[in-house]
Amino acid sequence: MTDTRIFLSPPDVSEVERKLLLEAFDSNWVAPVGPDLDAFETQVAELVGVRHAIALTSGTAALHLALVAAGVRRGDTVLVPSFTFAATANAVMYLGARPVFLDSTAASWNVDPELVAQELRARASAGQLPRAVVAVDMYGQCADYRPLLEACDRYGVALIEDAAEAFGASYRGRAAGSFGLAGVLSFNGNKIITTGGGGMLLTDDGRVATQTRHLATQAREPVPHYEHRTVGYNYRLSNLLAAVGRGQVQRLSEMIAARQETASFYRAALGDLPGITFMPIADYGVPNWWLTCLLVDAEKAGATRDQLLARLARHNIEARPAWKPMHLQPVYRDCVMRGGEVSADLFRRGLCLPSGSALTEHDRERVVSALREG
Ligand SMILES: *Cc1c(COP(=O)(O)O)cnc(C)c1O
């Protein structure tokens, strides 16, 4: 008999979420409004330490409205890390703006703050400042916000934090999602917590919060008839899904602990293998350990990344290459890219291992033995 499939980062839901979901159902708040939605927002805002949280249908929707809040319009440019999931750049395109891609630093796999500062300096002297900079907290580890904010503040450019992968992480004692004009969380099925699909925009700025709520609910004016002064979106999260989110947030620290245990296990069990190096953890913060990722040096390891992927697949284990950078994607072929060697190398050699919070001891051992035999 073949072993059951091990997934990369499957949902981890329990009786807690089930009970909250059924209570919401029975209350008849089956709409994108309701007490669970309000409670979920308050809970996350308190945890992250921001004044406002607006629950939305996805992290992508939250990115879209965060860029609207930053004033991004047709013809603008926005600095975006190349090494990210496509949603970060796609949200820029929704507004008719153009991403300018920047390389990562090998020290954390996040956007290189020096490249951001350089690009802003060059664009300031050319009179072509971007409307915003988006930083992404890659694989659950925060970008380096001290130099990033310093550079953005110097030129008066808004920073947006794409913390879709990093809920529960922190940077110098401050929670992921709290940096810049607005932060973005995702509750997609593979993220550290899930509502089955959902996201959130976080901000301390009352004007941004009001505008985001307004735009996310079809930009309806507060009058009895249907009055619209701008084009709105239908982006509010369902109250039912928010109920699931409430349960997930209660279990966040337990789920982070489980992922950290997996990360430590992999590091201890594979760290001695030649040609294997794990994603570096910068000393400025604490990650949420969303995914454990490593680089394969084929010569030293005696196997390429793709050979290891194939071996894991044969053992019915789902693993993934690291993100394919945006500047190498056909859809973004024509965009400007600064640097690129680091992110191209991460894509060529990077491997993400099963890291779900419900992974068992037995599962982890299966992953390790498949890799060691490779
Ligand atoms: C998952 C993810 C998103 C998109 O979130 P959705 O909720 O799936 O729309 C955006 N950015 C990054 C970096 C992500 O990993």
The ligand as an SDF file (V2000), in Angstrom:
LIG
                    3D

 15 15  0  0  0  0  0  0  0  0999 V2000
   -0.8110   34.2450   -1.1500 C   0  0  0  0  0  0  0  0  0  0  0  0
   -0.1510   35.5010   -1.5000 C   0  0  0  0  0  0  0  0  0  0  0  0
   -0.8740   36.6010   -1.9810 C   0  0  0  0  0  0  0  0  0  0  0  0
   -2.3230   36.5280   -2.3990 C   0  0  0  0  0  0  0  0  0  0  0  0
   -3.2050   36.2170   -1.4050 O   0  0  0  0  0  0  0  0  0  0  0  0
   -4.6350   35.5930   -1.8240 P   0  0  0  0  0  0  0  0  0  0  0  0
   -5.3890   35.5950   -0.5340 O   0  0  0  0  0  0  0  0  0  0  0  0
   -4.3730   34.2140   -2.3430 O   0  0  0  0  0  0  0  0  0  0  0  0
   -5.2320   36.4780   -2.8380 O   0  0  0  0  0  0  0  0  0  0  0  0
   -0.2040   37.7980   -2.1960 C   0  0  0  0  0  0  0  0  0  0  0  0
    1.1140   37.8950   -1.9740 N   0  0  0  0  0  0  0  0  0  0  0  0
    1.8470   36.8630   -1.5310 C   0  0  0  0  0  0  0  0  0  0  0  0
    3.3010   37.0720   -1.2860 C   0  0  0  0  0  0  0  0  0  0  0  0
    1.2470   35.6290   -1.2990 C   0  0  0  0  0  0  0  0  0  0  0  0
    1.9940   34.5900   -0.9100 O   0  0  0  0  0  0  0  0  0  0  0  0
  1  2  1  0
  2  3  1  0
  2 14  2  0
  3  4  1  0
  3 10  2  0
  4  5  1  0
  5  6  1  0
  6  7  2  0
  6  8  1  0
  6  9  1  0
 10 11  1  0
 11 12  2  0
 12 13  1  0
 12 14  1  0
 14 15  1  0
M  END
$$$$
